Amino acid sequence: MTLKIGILVSGRGTNLEAIIESYKNNELGEVEISVVISNKLNTSAIEKAKEHNIDTLIIEQKKNNNSELYDEILYKSLVNKGVTKENGLIVLAGFMKILSPWFIEQFKNRIINIHPSILPSFTGLKAQKQAIECGVKVSGCTVHFVTADLDSGPIILQESVKIKESDTIETLSKKILVEEHKIYSKAIMLFAKKKLRIKGKKVMIIDNN
């Protein structure tokens, strides 16, 4: 069965672009990117998806919008595109909205996110800034399943980068982004090939060729 992927975006779409490249090169397994959805108008990510003839939707999230109502609309839109809890995967690629517990439960263990730190360190916003200010020598990125607890779901893959004395938030962010582009596609491929097993808080990677 083909895995139907829905990618949620809010901004530039650099991770989206890397995922699409892997998709076009048949590196993700038996998958279809069914839709790219943005919660903001005029995002570069949506334009990049359109360039590759991928279906797009804009479901604008305005200030003071009811979050649960928004998530119901988002859920129905994904299902209408064939992304279901039976054969779908939700990929958060710079999606700047916290999903409701209700939405997460509808796609339990079928939503993944990438975070620019070695979790559980530096959760939330501005992780690169947190790393620089704390003076750590190593940071990186983490792909994890999404749960109701922010940036706390079972970890799928991680990659590290060294932090130099001369690094700034901007230079560290660029180094981490390079690794994000590699491991996010790999995580999607592992999911598509059914090589991931969640056991408690741990993700086991099954190597059955």
C-alpha positions in Angstrom: 0.0 0.0 0.0 1.3 3.4 -1.0 2.0 5.7 2.0 0.2 9.0 1.6 2.2 11.9 3.0 0.8 15.3 4.0 3.5 17.9 4.7 2.6 20.9 6.9 4.6 24.1 6.4 4.7 27.7 7.5 7.7 29.3 5.9 10.7 29.0 3.6 10.4 25.3 2.9 14.0 24.2 2.9 13.3 20.9 4.5 10.3 20.5 2.2 12.5 21.0 -0.8 15.0 18.4 0.4 12.1 15.9 1.0 10.7 16.6 -2.5 14.2 16.0 -4.1 14.4 12.6 -2.3 10.8 11.8 -3.4 11.6 12.7 -7.0 14.7 10.5 -6.9 12.6 7.5 -5.6 14.6 7.4 -2.3 11.6 7.4 0.1 10.1 4.0 -0.9 6.5 3.5 -1.9 5.1 6.9 -1.0 3.1 9.7 -2.5 3.3 13.3 -1.4 -0.5 13.9 -1.5 -0.6 17.5 -0.3 1.4 20.4 1.2 -0.6 22.5 3.5 0.4 26.0 4.9 -1.2 27.8 7.8 0.1 31.1 6.4 -0.4 33.1 3.2 2.4 33.7 0.7 4.9 31.1 1.9 7.9 30.1 -0.2 7.2 26.5 0.8 3.9 26.5 -1.1 5.5 28.0 -4.2 8.2 25.3 -4.1 5.5 22.6 -3.9 3.6 24.1 -6.9 6.8 24.1 -8.9 6.9 20.3 -8.6 3.1 20.0 -9.4 2.3 18.8 -5.9 -1.2 19.6 -4.6 -1.3 22.5 -2.1 -3.7 24.1 0.3 -3.6 27.2 2.4 -5.6 26.9 5.6 -4.9 30.3 7.1 -4.5 30.4 10.9 -5.5 33.9 12.0 -5.0 35.5 15.4 -7.6 34.3 17.9 -8.7 31.4 15.7 -10.1 28.5 17.7 -7.2 26.0 17.6 -9.4 22.9 17.9 -11.7 24.1 15.1 -8.6 24.8 13.0 -7.3 21.3 13.6 -10.7 19.8 12.7 -10.5 21.6 9.3 -6.9 20.5 8.9 -7.8 16.9 9.7 -10.7 16.8 7.2 -8.5 18.4 4.5 -5.8 15.8 4.9 -8.3 12.9 4.9 -9.9 14.4 1.7 -6.5 14.1 0.1 -6.1 10.5 1.1 -3.9 11.0 4.2 -5.6 8.9 6.8 -4.7 7.2 10.1 -4.6 3.9 8.2 -2.1 4.8 5.4 -0.9 8.3 6.0 2.1 10.1 7.5 2.1 13.8 8.6 5.4 15.5 8.2 5.9 18.8 10.0 8.4 20.9 8.0 8.7 24.2 9.7 5.0 24.2 10.8 4.7 26.9 13.3 1.6 25.8 15.1 1.2 23.5 18.1 -1.2 20.7 17.2 -4.0 19.9 19.6 -4.0 16.6 21.5 -7.2 15.7 19.6 -5.4 16.0 16.2 -2.4 14.1 17.4 -4.6 11.3 18.7 -6.3 11.0 15.2 -2.8 10.3 13.7 -1.2 8.6 16.6 2.4 7.6 15.8 1.9 9.0 12.3 3.2 12.5 12.8 6.9 13.3 12.7 8.8 16.5 13.3 12.4 17.7 13.0 13.9 19.9 15.8 17.2 21.8 15.6 18.8 20.4 18.7 19.8 17.1 20.2 16.6 16.4 22.2 15.8 16.4 25.0 18.1 19.5 25.2 16.8 22.9 24.0 13.2 22.3 23.4 10.8 24.9 22.0 11.7 28.0 20.0 15.2 29.3 19.2 17.0 26.1 20.0 20.1 27.3 18.2 20.2 30.5 20.3 19.8 28.4 23.4 22.7 26.2 22.5 25.0 29.2 21.7 24.1 31.0 25.0 24.6 27.8 27.0 28.1 27.3 25.6 27.6 23.7 24.6 30.2 22.2 22.3 27.9 20.0 20.3 24.4 20.5 19.0 22.4 19.0 16.1 19.0 17.9 15.0 16.4 15.3 16.0 13.6 13.6 14.1 10.9 12.4 16.5 7.3 11.3 16.6 4.9 14.0 17.8 3.1 13.6 21.0 1.0 16.0 23.1 4.1 17.0 25.1 6.2 19.5 23.1 9.3 18.1 21.5 9.2 15.1 23.8 8.0 12.2 21.5 10.0 9.1 20.8 13.2 9.8 18.9 13.7 8.3 15.5 17.1 9.8 14.3 19.6 12.3 15.5 22.7 13.9 14.0 25.3 16.1 15.7 27.4 19.1 14.7 30.3 20.7 16.5 30.0 24.2 17.7 33.1 26.4 17.2 34.0 29.4 19.3 33.4 31.6 16.3 29.9 30.2 15.6 26.9 32.5 15.6 23.2 31.6 15.7 23.2 32.0 11.9 26.2 29.8 11.2 25.1 27.1 13.6 21.6 27.2 12.1 23.1 26.6 8.6 25.3 23.7 9.8 22.3 22.0 11.5 20.1 22.6 8.5 22.5 20.6 6.3 22.1 17.6 8.6 18.3 18.1 8.8 18.0 17.7 5.1 19.7 14.3 5.3 18.0 12.7 8.3 14.5 13.8 7.6 14.2 12.0 4.3 15.9 9.0 5.9 13.3 8.9 8.7 10.5 9.1 6.2 12.0 6.2 4.2 12.3 4.1 7.4 8.7 4.8 8.2 7.5 4.0 4.7 9.4 0.7 4.7 7.9 -0.2 8.1 11.3 -0.4 9.8 10.3 1.6 12.9 8.9 0.1 16.0 7.9 2.2 19.1 8.5 0.5 22.4 7.7 2.8 25.3 9.7 6.0 24.7 12.1 4.3 22.4 12.1 3.8 18.6 13.6 0.6 17.4 15.0 0.5 13.8 14.4 -2.9 12.3 17.1 -4.0 9.9 15.4 -6.8 7.9 16.7 -5.7 4.5 
